[in-house]
């Protein structure tokens, strides 16, 4: 283990870029260099899920989870409009609620991915 000379965070010797500040690390003799794990932007994931439900999860690499959100919106939307005879306003409200839930999930998922 070593400390980043720029931000002071303790990191493994093998990293070429500090996962915390993103600065290149000086080479240490006898240590193989490995790239720092890629980080995802949780806010971008949330915005993508607000635009298209489930897209934030797909951006984060959780494709099946994102597709599940999208399928839920379509199936429940069809169910509500055909069987319960909901009007367009109620369907839009439902879609917005699911999009907000999807965005919150994408943001939380992005934060947890960056911590691991």
C-alpha positions as CSV (number, residue, x, y, z in Angstrom):
1,X,0.0,0.0,0.0
2,X,1.1,3.6,-0.6
3,X,-0.4,7.1,-0.3
4,X,-1.3,9.2,-3.3
5,X,1.1,12.1,-3.4
6,X,-1.7,14.4,-4.6
7,X,-4.7,13.7,-2.4
8,X,-3.2,11.5,0.4
9,X,-5.6,8.6,0.0
10,X,-4.1,5.1,0.7
11,X,-4.1,3.0,-2.4
12,X,-2.6,-0.2,-3.6
13,X,0.9,0.0,-5.2
14,X,-0.3,-1.4,-8.5
15,X,-2.6,1.5,-9.5
16,X,-1.3,3.8,-12.2
17,X,-4.2,6.3,-11.5
18,X,-5.5,7.2,-8.0
19,X,-9.1,6.0,-7.8
20,X,-9.9,9.0,-5.6
21,X,-8.4,12.0,-7.4
22,X,-7.7,10.5,-10.8
23,X,-4.1,11.7,-11.0
24,X,-1.3,9.5,-12.5
25,X,0.9,7.8,-9.9
26,X,4.6,7.7,-10.1
27,X,6.2,4.3,-11.0
28,X,7.5,2.2,-8.1
29,X,10.3,-0.2,-9.0
30,X,9.4,-3.9,-8.9
31,X,5.6,-3.3,-8.9
32,X,3.4,-4.2,-11.9
33,X,1.1,-1.4,-12.9
34,X,-2.7,-2.0,-13.2
35,X,-5.3,0.6,-14.3
36,X,-7.6,1.8,-11.6
37,X,-11.2,0.4,-11.8
38,X,-13.5,2.5,-13.9
39,X,-15.9,4.7,-12.1
40,X,-19.5,5.4,-13.2
41,X,-21.3,8.6,-12.7
42,X,-24.4,8.1,-10.5
43,X,-26.0,11.4,-11.5
44,X,-25.7,10.5,-15.2
45,X,-27.3,7.1,-14.5
46,X,-30.2,8.8,-12.7
47,X,-30.7,11.3,-15.6
48,X,-30.6,8.5,-18.1
49,X,-33.3,6.6,-16.2
50,X,-35.5,9.7,-16.0
51,X,-35.2,10.1,-19.8
52,X,-35.8,6.4,-20.6
53,X,-36.8,4.1,-17.7
54,X,-34.1,1.5,-17.1
55,X,-31.4,3.2,-19.3
56,X,-29.4,4.2,-16.2
57,X,-29.2,0.6,-15.1
58,X,-28.0,-0.4,-18.5
59,X,-25.4,2.3,-18.5
60,X,-24.1,0.9,-15.2
61,X,-23.8,-2.6,-16.7
62,X,-26.9,-4.0,-15.1
63,X,-28.7,-4.7,-18.4
64,X,-31.2,-7.3,-17.2
65,X,-32.3,-4.9,-14.3
66,X,-32.7,-2.1,-16.8
67,X,-34.8,-4.2,-19.2
68,X,-36.9,-5.3,-16.3
69,X,-37.8,-1.7,-15.5
70,X,-38.6,-1.0,-19.1
71,X,-40.8,-4.2,-19.4
72,X,-42.6,-3.3,-16.2
73,X,-43.6,0.1,-17.5
74,X,-44.9,-1.3,-20.8
75,X,-46.8,-4.3,-19.3
76,X,-48.4,-2.4,-16.5
77,X,-49.1,0.5,-18.9
78,X,-50.9,-1.9,-21.2
79,X,-52.7,-3.5,-18.3
80,X,-53.9,-0.1,-16.9
81,X,-55.0,1.3,-20.3
82,X,-56.8,-1.8,-21.6
83,X,-58.2,-3.5,-18.5
84,X,-58.8,-0.7,-16.1
85,X,-59.6,1.9,-18.8
86,X,-57.2,4.5,-17.4
87,X,-57.0,7.7,-19.3
88,X,-53.7,9.2,-20.6
89,X,-53.2,11.5,-17.6
90,X,-53.2,8.6,-15.2
91,X,-50.8,6.6,-17.5
92,X,-48.4,9.6,-17.6
93,X,-48.5,9.9,-13.8
94,X,-47.7,6.2,-13.5
95,X,-44.9,6.5,-16.0
96,X,-43.3,9.4,-14.1
97,X,-43.5,7.5,-10.8
98,X,-41.8,4.5,-12.2
99,X,-39.2,6.7,-13.9
100,X,-38.4,8.4,-10.6
101,X,-38.1,5.0,-8.8
102,X,-35.8,3.8,-11.6
103,X,-33.7,7.0,-11.4
104,X,-33.4,6.7,-7.6
105,X,-32.4,3.0,-8.1
106,X,-29.8,3.9,-10.8
107,X,-28.3,6.6,-8.6
108,X,-28.0,4.3,-5.6
109,X,-26.6,1.5,-7.7
110,X,-24.0,3.9,-9.2
111,X,-22.9,5.0,-5.8
112,X,-22.6,1.4,-4.6
113,X,-20.6,0.3,-7.7
114,X,-18.1,3.1,-7.1
115,X,-17.6,2.0,-3.5
116,X,-16.8,-1.5,-4.4
